[in-house]
Amino acid sequence: MVKKLLLALVFVPAFTCLSLAAAQTPIEIYGAWHCSNDGCAWSTVRDMTDFDTKNHWLIDRGNGLPSVNLVILSFVQPMKLLNQTTDSQTLNGVPVGMNQAVVNYFTGHNVRVMLSIGGITYTTFWDQALAANPTQLGVNAAAVAKSLGVGIEIDYENSSSPNLTGLQAFVNAYCSQLPYDATGANPAARLTIDLGAGDRFLTAISRYATTNWLNTSNPVLDYANAMVPNKQPSSVSSAEGNWLEHINGEPQFAPPVPPLAPAKFTGSLYIVTGHNPAPECTMFSSSLENSTGNFVQTVAPNGAGTTNGMLGYMFWAAECPSTRNVCTTPPNTCQGGVGAGATTYNISIPMTALRQQ
């Protein structure tokens, strides 16, 4: 009788532990914002031989496969897009460097491309465009998306008093031209939004987007990116803590921010910090994309969504996000960090249809 009891004590805990282990959901989005060689202005037409030299790591992690499955060209100035400005740095509202040759460079290697409208520098221009004619801005954005075969990202960083009525009109206009496509088959139909690293920045936009555009029962936008905080998280817990704010929501806020389904957003990390490339760029084994990987693949919903795991990662930022700091160009390419992660996580190239729940 004693031996039988001892056997039960040995085997039951082992079985219980295995049955409670969270299943990992494959990472679906593994992408980088791209700032060209001039701090995100894209103000010159690139020589594509030089562009390849500076950016080859994005399309080749060392074995011929891309390091990422998404590149977001950053940034389009909203008022220039609204007015379809043509000047020395812009053609019909789009920076001259964001041209078909650059788009084809990536799509020719099965890397999806999007354009980001806004960024922190262009917040005032978002305000102006949304006040002037948000519907026309949405129509113009959709026309650019169709012309280049790219998706569009909303990066509107007004944290104090965002024009949500205007932003809704922008989204309505865009979707009138390019309706939401759950299959992801049409690159131009992909419309996303950037939120704060957690819910304490861009709170009003997070509340509105989560409620109206990112719910799983009636989605309007494809997903959100939880952007990088003001500096690289100092620990695994601080990175994951930011992302948990979206998953849990903020019920104590007045009004509250509802929870966001893990399948409706990515988390973001820096690959360059100051004058040095980050481990996230050069050394996967020491990186946050390694140490947070289990969380990103297994975190459970908490009030929204039904599947475990976030959509994946976005990295800030390829080439030269600042004219004063280090760039992700030779010898500081990110094959050893981002590229190694793409192999470790067996990232799908090209990107497949995204989870909806």
C-alpha positions in Angstrom: 0.0 0.0 0.0 2.8 2.4 0.8 4.7 1.6 -2.4 1.5 2.3 -4.5 1.1 5.7 -2.8 4.7 6.6 -3.4 4.3 5.8 -7.1 1.2 8.0 -7.3 3.1 10.9 -5.7 5.9 10.5 -8.3 3.8 10.3 -11.4 0.9 12.6 -10.8 2.9 15.8 -10.4 4.9 15.1 -13.6 1.7 14.6 -15.6 0.1 17.7 -14.1 3.1 19.8 -15.0 3.1 18.7 -18.6 -0.7 19.2 -19.0 -0.4 22.8 -17.7 2.5 23.9 -19.9 1.3 26.6 -22.3 1.5 25.7 -25.9 3.7 28.0 -28.0 2.1 29.9 -30.9 4.5 30.6 -33.8 5.6 34.1 -34.2 3.8 35.6 -37.2 5.2 39.1 -37.6 9.0 39.7 -37.4 9.7 43.1 -38.9 11.7 46.3 -38.8 10.9 49.9 -39.3 13.3 51.4 -41.9 14.6 54.9 -41.7 16.8 55.1 -44.9 20.2 56.8 -44.5 18.9 60.2 -43.3 17.1 59.8 -40.0 13.7 58.7 -41.5 13.3 61.5 -44.1 13.8 59.3 -47.2 14.5 62.7 -48.9 16.7 61.3 -51.7 16.3 58.7 -54.4 18.6 55.8 -53.3 21.3 54.2 -55.5 20.1 50.6 -55.3 23.6 49.2 -55.3 24.5 51.3 -52.3 21.1 50.5 -50.7 21.8 46.8 -51.1 25.2 47.1 -49.5 23.7 49.0 -46.5 20.6 46.7 -46.1 21.5 43.3 -47.5 21.2 41.8 -44.0 17.5 42.4 -44.1 17.0 40.1 -47.2 19.8 37.7 -46.2 20.4 36.5 -42.7 23.5 34.6 -44.0 21.8 31.6 -45.5 19.9 33.4 -48.3 16.7 33.8 -46.3 15.5 37.2 -45.2 16.0 38.3 -41.5 12.5 39.8 -41.4 9.2 39.2 -43.1 8.0 42.9 -42.9 9.7 46.3 -43.5 7.9 49.6 -42.7 9.3 52.6 -44.5 9.2 55.5 -42.0 7.9 58.3 -42.3 5.4 60.0 -44.6 4.5 63.6 -43.6 0.7 63.8 -43.3 0.1 67.3 -44.6 2.3 66.6 -47.7 0.3 63.5 -48.3 -3.0 65.4 -47.9 -1.8 68.1 -50.3 0.0 65.7 -52.6 3.0 67.9 -52.4 5.8 67.7 -55.0 9.1 69.4 -54.1 12.8 68.5 -54.0 12.2 65.8 -51.4 8.6 64.7 -52.1 6.6 63.3 -55.0 2.9 63.5 -54.9 3.0 63.6 -51.1 5.4 60.7 -50.6 9.2 61.0 -49.8 11.1 60.4 -53.1 13.1 57.7 -51.5 10.0 55.6 -50.9 9.8 54.5 -54.5 8.9 51.4 -56.4 12.6 50.3 -56.6 12.9 50.2 -52.8 9.5 48.4 -52.4 10.5 45.8 -55.1 13.8 45.3 -53.4 12.0 43.8 -50.4 8.9 42.3 -52.0 11.2 40.5 -54.5 12.5 38.6 -51.5 9.0 37.9 -50.1 9.3 40.6 -47.5 6.0 42.6 -47.0 6.3 46.4 -47.2 4.3 49.1 -45.5 4.6 52.9 -45.3 4.3 54.7 -41.9 2.4 58.0 -41.8 3.5 60.3 -39.0 6.1 59.5 -36.3 6.7 61.8 -33.3 8.3 64.5 -35.4 5.2 64.8 -37.6 2.6 64.8 -34.8 1.6 68.5 -35.5 1.2 67.7 -39.2 -1.2 64.8 -38.3 -3.2 67.3 -36.2 -3.3 69.7 -39.1 -4.3 67.1 -41.7 -7.0 65.7 -39.5 -8.4 69.1 -38.9 -8.3 70.1 -42.6 -9.6 67.0 -44.4 -9.2 63.6 -42.9 -11.4 61.9 -45.5 -9.2 63.1 -48.3 -6.1 62.1 -46.4 -7.5 58.6 -46.1 -8.3 58.5 -49.8 -4.8 59.7 -50.7 -3.2 57.1 -48.4 -5.2 54.3 -50.1 -4.2 55.5 -53.5 -0.5 55.4 -52.5 -1.0 51.9 -51.1 -2.6 50.7 -54.3 0.1 52.3 -56.5 3.1 50.9 -54.6 1.5 47.7 -53.5 2.1 48.4 -49.8 0.2 48.6 -46.6 -0.2 51.7 -44.4 0.6 52.3 -40.7 -1.0 55.1 -38.6 1.7 56.5 -36.3 -0.2 59.4 -34.7 1.6 60.3 -31.4 -0.6 62.9 -29.9 -0.9 61.7 -26.3 -2.7 64.7 -24.8 -5.6 65.6 -27.2 -5.7 63.4 -30.3 -8.3 64.2 -32.9 -10.2 60.9 -32.7 -13.1 62.1 -34.8 -10.7 63.0 -37.6 -8.8 59.8 -37.2 -12.1 57.8 -37.5 -12.9 59.7 -40.7 -9.4 58.8 -42.0 -9.9 55.1 -41.3 -13.4 55.2 -42.8 -12.1 56.7 -46.0 -9.2 54.3 -46.3 -11.4 51.3 -45.7 -13.9 52.6 -48.3 -11.2 52.2 -50.9 -9.5 49.1 -49.4 -11.8 47.1 -47.1 -10.4 45.0 -44.3 -9.1 41.7 -45.7 -8.6 39.0 -43.1 -6.6 36.9 -45.6 -3.9 39.5 -46.0 -3.7 38.6 -49.6 -3.9 42.3 -50.8 -0.9 44.1 -49.3 -2.6 47.5 -49.8 -5.6 46.5 -47.7 -3.4 46.1 -44.6 -4.0 49.1 -42.3 -2.4 49.1 -38.8 -1.8 51.5 -36.0 1.0 52.2 -33.5 0.2 52.4 -29.8 2.4 53.2 -26.8 4.7 50.6 -25.4 2.0 50.2 -22.7 -1.3 52.0 -22.1 0.2 55.0 -20.2 1.3 56.7 -23.4 -1.2 57.4 -26.2 -3.9 56.3 -23.7 -6.8 57.9 -25.6 -5.8 56.4 -28.9 -5.3 53.0 -27.2 -8.7 53.1 -25.7 -10.4 54.2 -28.9 -8.5 51.8 -31.2 -8.9 48.8 -28.9 -12.6 49.4 -28.5 -13.5 50.3 -32.1 -10.9 48.9 -34.5 -9.0 46.0 -32.9 -11.7 43.9 -31.3 -11.8 40.3 -32.6 -15.6 40.2 -33.4 -15.6 43.1 -35.8 -12.0 44.1 -36.7 -11.4 47.2 -38.7 -7.6 47.5 -38.5 -5.4 44.4 -38.9 -3.4 44.9 -35.7 -1.4 47.3 -33.6 2.3 47.7 -32.8 3.2 48.4 -29.2 6.0 50.8 -29.9 9.4 51.0 -28.2 9.4 53.0 -24.9 11.8 56.0 -24.6 14.7 53.7 -24.1 15.4 49.9 -24.3 13.7 48.1 -21.4 16.3 47.3 -18.8 14.9 43.8 -18.0 12.7 41.1 -19.3 10.0 42.0 -16.8 9.9 45.6 -17.8 9.5 44.7 -21.5 6.8 42.1 -20.7 5.2 44.5 -18.2 4.6 47.0 -21.0 2.9 44.5 -23.2 0.8 43.1 -20.4 -0.8 46.6 -20.0 -2.4 46.1 -23.4 -3.4 42.5 -22.7 -4.9 43.3 -19.3 -6.2 46.7 -20.1 -6.5 49.5 -17.5 -9.8 49.1 -15.6 -8.7 51.7 -13.1 -8.4 54.4 -15.6 -11.4 56.8 -16.0 -12.6 55.9 -18.6 -11.0 52.4 -18.6 -8.9 51.0 -21.4 -10.3 47.6 -22.4 -8.0 44.6 -22.8 -6.5 43.9 -26.2 -6.3 40.4 -27.7 -2.6 39.1 -27.8 -3.3 38.2 -31.4 -3.9 41.8 -32.3 -0.5 43.4 -31.5 3.2 43.1 -31.7 5.9 44.2 -29.2 8.8 46.3 -30.2 12.5 46.5 -29.3 15.5 48.7 -30.2 18.2 47.3 -32.4 20.4 50.4 -32.2 20.9 52.4 -29.0 23.1 55.5 -29.0 26.5 54.9 -30.5 26.4 51.1 -30.3 24.4 48.4 -31.9 22.3 46.6 -29.3 22.5 42.9 -28.5 19.1 42.7 -30.2 21.0 43.5 -33.4 24.2 41.6 -33.0 23.9 38.7 -30.5 20.6 36.8 -30.2 21.7 34.8 -27.2 21.9 38.0 -25.1 18.9 39.7 -26.6 15.5 40.6 -25.4 13.9 39.0 -28.4 15.5 35.8 -27.1 14.6 36.2 -23.4 11.1 37.4 -24.0 10.4 34.9 -26.7 8.5 32.4 -24.5 6.2 35.2 -23.2 5.5 36.5 -26.7 4.6 33.0 -27.9 2.5 31.9 -24.9 1.0 34.8 -23.1 -2.7 34.2 -22.5 -5.6 36.5 -23.2 -7.1 38.3 -20.3 -10.6 39.5 -21.4 -10.1 39.7 -25.2 -9.2 37.1 -27.7 -9.1 33.3 -27.4 -5.5 32.3 -28.6 -2.3 32.5 -26.7 0.7 34.5 -27.9 1.3 38.0 -29.4 1.7 38.4 -33.1 5.5 38.9 -32.8 8.1 41.6 -32.8 9.0 44.9 -34.5 12.5 46.4 -34.4 13.5 50.0 -34.3 15.1 50.7 -36.7 16.9 49.6 -39.8 19.7 51.7 -41.4 20.0 55.1 -39.8 17.1 56.2 -37.5 19.3 59.1 -36.3 21.9 61.0 -38.2 24.0 61.3 -35.0 24.0 57.6 -33.8 25.0 54.2 -35.1 23.4 52.7 -38.2 22.6 49.0 -38.9 25.1 49.1 -41.8 28.3 47.1 -42.2 30.0 46.2 -40.0 27.0 46.7 -37.6 24.5 44.5 -39.5 21.9 42.7 -37.5 22.4 39.2 -38.9 23.6 37.9 -35.5 20.6 39.3 -33.6 17.5 39.7 -35.7 18.7 37.3 -38.4 19.6 34.6 -35.9 16.2 35.1 -34.3 14.4 34.6 -37.6 16.1 31.2 -37.8 15.5 30.3 -34.1 11.8 31.1 -34.4 11.4 29.7 -37.9 9.8 32.9 -39.1 7.5 32.4 -42.1 8.8 33.9 -45.3 6.6 35.3 -46.8 4.2 36.3 -44.0 1.2 34.0 -43.8 -2.4 35.0 -43.0 -2.6 36.3 -39.4 -4.6 34.9 -36.5 -7.9 36.7 -36.0 -8.7 35.6 -32.5 
